[in-house]
Amino acid sequence: MSFRNELIAQTKGLPTGLYWGIYFGNERAGDRKVDIWAVSATECRRLIQYCTAIQQKLTPETISKILNIKSQCWQDPEYRRSYSSADIYDAVLEKNVSSIESFRKYLKTYKKTE
């Protein structure tokens, strides 16, 4: 299990709150990982709005694209370090990315400029 105080660290792209990552073995080998966040009511509302906005954009086609890309990224050592699921959602839902190749191009183009 790991703990991070994001009230202090305030890592860009992460919620403001307390984080626990619980690992049930080696996640790179396919074992599960659970994230638990303790956040303020205001931060919780913001996160719910973010999730709702994503949910409203999902279609069977975009879900398939997201899952296809995620299935090819989850073992990448840079996944969760230099890019995250949020980047995959943004790439597919906002930039019309549809494959792992176009996602890699997206990362080179958009993640370097942020």
Secondary structure by P-SEA (a helix, b strand, c coil): ccccccccccccccccbbbbbbbccccccbbbbbbbbbbcaaaaaaaaaaaaaaaaaccaaaaaaaaaaaaaccccccccccccaaaaaaaaaccccccaaaaaaaaacccccc
